[in-house]
């Protein structure tokens, strides 16, 4: 509602729709739509002093004769599910199955996902990343180990799962290694490049010690051996920012899936 009040004030002062959109950082179509709604509702600047934000929203966005919708099915705590989804191995399908085990008459899977995505959009604005073919590969370990069975002895040993995802196509390379140490880390990159039959312009890793000696928001320090490997292949290394999983969202999506 604050933005709408600003739109009306600027428009009354002779500012064009294009200029209002640029000043407020929103789409021109949104500005025009809100100004049209205000005109249809008979609202002009300055607005009446007693017109609250709730009343303004009601005047602009509530159609006459239409009652506000009410969902009849029991909904889960979306905030808690959002936290659970960040844990390794947790997917929306698992969360939905747990929800239906408690609420047997609850939402179907597709509607459940739709409502959850709608909740996510209300949390915070996110800029969509545009990926150019051959520009970046996002690399990380899954965080969940894979059990490997020795056929001769029956011994079970857990291995790490390395993932590399190309930004534009989401073409994925995955392999299991015994550790996350530097030799396995670099070896996985070499085999990944061979699998892709080429190298990207940039590698975007997480701040794993094997790749990044010192994590920093502005000036991360790349492991020397990792840097030599990157120089050999002629690629750059751009570590994801600390505590910014969306910087490597491609790899994170594959891990959660």
N, C-alpha and C positions, 0 to 999 in steps of 0.2 A: 504494500500500500504506500510505502514511502516513495518508491519509484514512480508510482502512478501520480502521486501528488506533485512530484517534480516534473513529470511529463506535462501535466496540465498547466503548471506555472510557466514552464518554458514555452509551451505552445501559445499561451496567452500573450507572452512577450514577443511573439513573432519569430521564434526559433523554428527552423524547418524540421520535418520528421527525420531526415538524414542526420542533421546536426544533433538532435536529441538522442538518437540511437548511438552515435559516436561518443557523446558525453557520458551516457549511462552505461555503455558497454553492452547493449542488447540489440536484438535484431530490429530492423526497420519495420518489419511486418508486425512485430509485437507492439511497437509504439503506435502504429496506425490503428491496430485493432483496439487498443485501450482507449485511444482518443475517440474512435467511432462509438465505443460502448458508452463513454462519458456523454457524448453528444446525444445518443439515443435515450440516455437516462435523464437528460436535461440538466446536466452538471456543467458549470463553468467556473473558471478561476476568478476570484478567490472562492474557495469552498466555504460553506457555512461552518462557523466555529464549533457548533455542536455535533458536526458529522464525524463520528468516530471511525476508526479503521474498519471495524466489523460492519458498521452501517454502510460504509463506502463499498466494501466488498460485496455486500448483499445487493446494493443498488446496481453494481456493474455486472455481476456474474450469476445472479439468481434469476432464472426465467420465471415469469408469472405462471402460477398454476402447477409448478413442478416442485414436489417435496424433496428435501435432501435425501439421498439414498442411504440405506442402512443395510449392512451385511448381516445376513441371518445365520451364517455358519461361524463356528468358533474359530478365532484366529490365534496363531501362536504369538509369542513375544518376539517380534521381528528383530529387536535390538539384540536379544540374546542369541538368536540364530546367526546374526551378522558376525558376532564374536566367535561362535562355534565354527563357522565356515572358514575362518582363517587358520584353523588347526590342520596339521598335515593329515591327509587321508580323508578329510570330511568333505562331502559333496552335498549339493542340494537334494539329490535323490535320497541319500541317507537321512537327512533332516526331515524330508517329507514322510519317509516311512516311519520315523519315530513319532511324528505328529499324528499320522493316521492310526498308529497303534493305540494312541490315547483318545483321539477323536475319530471314530470310525465313520461318522457322517460328515467329515470335514471336506475341505477342498480337494479336487483332483490335482494331479501333479502339475499340469500345464498352468492352471489358475494359481496354484501355490507359487510357482516360479514367477508368474506375472506380478503378483502382489508383492513378492519379495523384491523384485527389481524396482518396482515403484517406490518401495520404502527406501531402497538404496539411493535413488535419485534425489530424495528429500534430505539426505544426510549432508551432503556438501557438493558444490559444483565441481565437475571434473572436465578438464580439457581433453578432448579426444586426440589420440596420437595418430598422425598420418605416417605410414611407413612406405618408404621407397624401395623397390626391388633391389636386392643386393646391398642395401645400406647397412643394416644392423643384424647381428645374431645375438639373442639373449640366452645366457648360459647360467645354470644353477644346479645344485643338487636337490633332490626331491625332499629331503628331510625325513623320509620314511625308508628304512632299509628293506632289502629284498632277501628272503631266505633262499640259500643255495644248498642243495642236497648233494653230498658226495655219493655217487652211485656205488662205489666199492665199499665204503665204510658206513654209509648211512648218516654220517656226521652232517649236521646243519650249521652252515656258516652264513652270517649276514653280510650282504654287500651293499655298497652305496649305489645310487642311481643318478647318473649324470644326464642332464637334458640340455639340448641346444635347439632353439627355435628361431627360424628366420622371420623377421618382422613383417614383411609384406605378404608372404604366402602361408605363414605358420607351418611350413615344412619342418618336420621335427626329427632330430637325431637323439637316440637314447642308448645308453650302454651301462652295464654294471661293472663297477670296479671295487676292489677290496677296501680301499681307503679314500679319503679326500686329500691325501698328502700331495705335495707338489709334483712328484713323478706321475701319479695317476691323473692329476688335474691337467697337466700339460699334455700327457699322452691322449687323454680324451679329446682335447682340442685338435690334435694332429689327425686323429682318426675321424673326427667330425668334418674337418676340412676335406679329407679324402672322400668321405661319404657324399658331401655336397658337391664335390668335384670343382671346388673354387673357394674363394675367401670373400667375406664382406668387407665393407669399408671400416666398420667398427664392431668390436666385441663389447657387449654390455653385461658384465658379471655382477654377482652380488659381492658384498665385502668379505668374502672368504679369505682367511689368512694366506692360503696358497696363492691367491691372485693379488690381494691388496694388503700391503704391509701395514699401512695406516689409513683407516677410514677417516674421511673428512667431507663435510658438506661442500666445501669449495675447492680443496686441494688434496685429493687422495694420493697416496704414495703407492705406486705399483710395485709388486714383488719383482726383484731384478731379473730372475730367470724367466718369469712370465713376460716381462717386458722384452727380453731378448728373443723369446719365441715369437711375440707379436711383430717385432722388427724384422725377423727373418721372413715372415709371411707378408710383410708390408701392410699390416692392419693396425688400427688404433684401438686403444682400450679406454672405455668410458664407464667406470664403475657406477652402479646405481647409488643414489644418495642414501646415507644411513637412515633407516626407518622410513624409507619411501618405496614400498613394494610395488607401487604402480609404475615406477621407472622401469621395472622388468616384468610388467604385467603379462607379457606373452608366456614367459617361462613359468610364472606363478599360476597362470590359468591351466597349463598342462599338468602342473603338479597337483592342483586341486581336482582335476578331471580324472 
